[in-house]
Amino acid sequence: MIILYNILFLISIVLALPFIFVKVLTSEKRQKTVVRRLRPEAFIRASGARPIWIHALSVGEVLACSSLIKQIKKTYAERPVVLSVSTLTGHEVAEQRLKSDVDAIFFSPYDLLWSVRKTIGSVDPGIFILVESDIWPNFTYEMKRRHIPFILVNGRVSPRSFSGYMRLSFFMKGVFLNMSSICAQTEMDARRFVALGAAPDKVHVTGNIKFDQPPISVSEEEVRALRASMRIGGTARVFVAGSTHEGEESILLRCFEALKRNAPDLVLVVAPRDPGRAGRVQGMFRQAGLRAPLRTELGKVAVGFAPEAIIVDTMGELRRLYAIAHVVFVGKSLINLGGQNPLEPAALKKPIVFGPHMFNFALIAERLVQEGGALQVANEEELLREAGSLLADPGRLNAMGKKAYDVFRMNRGAVEKTLAVIKGFL
């Protein structure tokens, strides 16, 4: 199977070369990562214990595994811990958040057999821990061939992924069989892994480690200072839209213009998932006649300037920005892309609104809605209605925020269960 996979994979790459070439030329991110993933400069082990290698695809996975990494480092202080990522933004966030907790941060290789073998050989891990996604056949095969335990943690299989894997079951069954253990988020995820070919005795339901992220603490004084730095007046209400994607900002713009008719003091903070899009988003808001500076421009505006909308073009600041919100919208959910993590605003006791497409965080979203900490809207009309209703009712805002925090607090413990599985291989 692995030979056939590599033949087909190489044929696909050759056929797609013109498209790949254009994507690299037109994407600054890919220009910065393509060589580093073709020839990864991985951690090279010196003498001593073999490292614990953790891989996180991008920003969401890096943030999800932060508590697990800290606990692993605390439990196995004598072992090097290294972290690989696949994306430029994931690498940047890892450097910001986890540099002091790991011995190295590097880019993972593309699933090309020679790159995979070279990287695994240089790291020579005692165990490989994959966070949530980024499953590739050559990687699992090489770990199995070298007798390196391969643990998938915080594993989930969305309906879309399940359908895709089933179509490729000819290849994927061997991939899941090659894993030493799978820590699934839910019973449904566990059943899907078994249906895809994983051995039932290797699949464990351990919960979602995203609940175990340390809650950020932002004091009232810090909130006031943050609002002042953003030129937001002391009585103005703030609507924060986090991790938005293309197609959502135009909806938010129309809703915001309608909301301001009843709430003229309202300020909208939009944080695109890709900060590189911030300039285009700003242009959209300015074309509508709104005072809409970028976050990095706020230090240069004239005294007395009052922004109506602020477009965030920085990395790693969104969690703190949620602290100034009266209402939070979680992006990637009004379009069919699966949503973003709603636990960050929940940890700050903020009422949450998200769209109908939250399949990447289905269990979390369901619990938040059931417990009254979040509202799920179907479309632009419902978003406008629910956001307006919340902003008009401070008591409801506070009550929803507390319920959101209760969901965050009551579902912790997945890191401990996951670590118990990992310990069996160390």
Secondary structure, 3 states (H helix, E strand, C coil): CHHHHHHHHHHHHHHHHHHHHHHHHHCHHHHHHHHHHHCCCCCCCCCCCCCEEEEECCHHHHHHCHHHHHHHHHHCCCCCEEEEECCHHHHHHHHHHHCCCCCEEEECCCCCHHHHHHHHHHHCCCEEEEECCCCCHHHHHHHHHCCCCEEEEEECCCHHHHHHHHHCHHHHHHHHHCCCEEEECCHHHHHHHHHCCCCHHHEEECCCHHHHCCCCCCCHHHHHHHHHHCCCCCCCCEEEEEEECCCCHHHHHHHHHHHCCCCCCCEEEEEECCHHHHHHHHHHHHHCCCCCCEHHHHHHCCCCCCCCEEECCCCCCHHHHHHHCCEEEECCCCCCCCCCCCHHHHCCCCCEEECCCCHHHHHHHHHHHHCCCEEECCCHHHHHHHHHHHHCCHHHHHHHHHHHHHHHHHCCCHHHHHHHHHHCCC
